């Protein structure tokens, strides 16, 4: 099976265009096959959406995890692997790379406008109409894994004594074993989220 240049008709082997990759023909035209990944991501509810975040958006990935969303992120990943994983894992691709939509003809992506993480978060939440209150602090911000509740006894072996004097609810990551609790840092994050997402509703 072949793919033909829409301008000059030059023929290319279809295996060159996996995952929506395109090439520039000798005539200067862009050649490729459009890959639809939206059809792979049709959740019944917005909160079931999952994201693939490019290397320029690490802080956005962490904030998406703070509000409970599955946001995959890999440092140093190249565009080809980024696109492949987004398609294979049925994830929406979030990117700041304005050349990516030209070089990879994929459908389900969002081009992020701002360089500021909280503005980026607001763009994603508004664009996909994401509920963000219900699952705050339910996912590890480092590993992206859902957190498990920890009893006071379980947490007491893993956190400083001073924390035990003020915190009563704990959660742990099953992968990296980090322990999370509600403290002043959580209050600051809640306030920042409210200022970012409620003010602009």
N, C-alpha and C positions, 0 to 999 in steps of 0.2 A: 504494500500500500504506500502511496506517495502523497506528498503535500506539494502544491504548486504555488509559485510566486504569483500573486494577483496582478502584478504589473507586467513582468516579462515572460511568465509561464515556465520559468526554470523549475525542474523537478528535484525534490529532496526526499530522502528516506524518512518515513514517518517516525522512526525511532529517535530522530534528532529532537523531537518535540515533546518528550515526556513531561508531565506535570505542567504543561502550558508554556514551556520554554520556547523562545523565539530566536531567530537568527536574522542577521541583515544580509539580504541577497546582494549579489554583485551589482545589481542595478540600483541599489540603494533603498529598496523597499523592505519593510519588515515582514517576515514570513513566519507563520506559526499556526497552531491549532488552539482555538479557545477552549479552555478547560473550565467547566462549570463545577464549582465546589459548593455553591449555595444549596444545590439539591441534596448534598450530603449533610447539611446542617439545617434541619427544619424542626427545631425543638418545639414542643407544645407550649413552653413557657420561656420568657426571656431569661430567667435565672438559670436555665439549663445551657445557655450559650457558653462555649469554651473558646479561649483565645490563644493565638500564637503571636508572641511579641518580638519584634526585631531587636537587634543589638543596640540600637540607639534609644530604646525605651525601657531600660531596666527599672527605673523608678516608677514608671507607669505600671509595670507588671506587679511590683510590690503593693501599690495602692489598690489595684484590682483584687489582689489576694486579700487585702485588708477588708474589702467589702464583700468577700466571700466567693469570688469568681476564680475559676480554674484558668490561670494565665501562665502558659509555658514560656520559658525564657532560657536561652543558652548563650553564654558569652562566646563571641568569636565565630558563631555559626555563619556560613555563607548563604547567599540568597537561594541557591539551588536546594540546599538541605532545608532551609526555612520554608520554602514553598512546598517541598515534598512532604514535610511533617504536617504542615497545615492541612494539606489534602488528605493524607493518610489517616490523620487523627481527627478529621472533621472539625477543624478549628477555624475561627475567623482570624485572618492575618491583620495585625496592626503594624503599620510601618510609617516611618518618616521618609523613606527612600522614594523620591518622586520618579525615578527611572524604573522602578520595579514593575509598575503596571504596563510599561511599554515592553520590557524585556521578558515578562512572564504574563501571558494572557490568562489570568485567573479572574474569577468573578468575586468571590467573597472576601474582600479585604476592605480596610478603612485606612485612608491616608490621613495621618495625624498632622494637624496644622501647626500647633504650638511647640515650643521647646520647653515649656514650663509644665512639670508633671501634673499639677492640680488642674490646670487648664486642659491638659490632655485627658485626664480622668473625666472631667465634665463633658468633653466632646464625646467620649465613648458612652458614658451613661445616658446622655441625651439622645445620641444617634440611635442606640438600640433600646431606648426606653427601659433601662435596667432597674429593677427594684434593688435598693442598696441598703435599706435599713435592717432587713430581716436576718441577714447572716454575717453581720459585722464580727470580725475577729474569730472566724470559724475555720480559717485556713492558715497554714504555716506560711509566713511571708518569705521564708528562705527556700523551703522545699516544695511549696505549692501543694502540700498534702493536707487533706482535712484533719482537723485536730480532734483528739479524743479527750473526753472529760477525765480529770484526775481527782482522786479524793485528796483530802487534806493530808492524810497519812502518806500517800504516794508522793505528793509534792514535797513534803517535809524532808525527804531524802535528797531532793534535787535543787532546792532553792535556798538562798541565804536565810538565816534565822530572822533577820530584820523584815524580810518580805512576809514571813508567816505571821508577824505581829499585826499586819495591816490588811492582808488579802485573805479572802475566804473561798474564792472560786479559782480553779486552775484548769488548764488544758495542756496537753502535750502532743508533740509531733511524733508520729510513729516511725519516721525515717531518721531525722537528725536528733531526735530526743530533746529538742528545746522545750522549755516549759514557759507557758504564757499565763499571765494573771492580770487582773484589772488594777491599775495603779494610776498615778498622775499622768503618765505618758499616754494611757488610753483616753483619759479625759481630754488631753490636748489634741489627740487624733480625732476624737468625736467632734470637737469644736471646729477643727479645720475642715472636716468633711461637711459639717453643717454650713459653714461659711461658703464653701465651694459649691455645694450641690443644692442647697435649699434657697440661697439668695438668688440663684439664676433660674429657678423653676419657671 
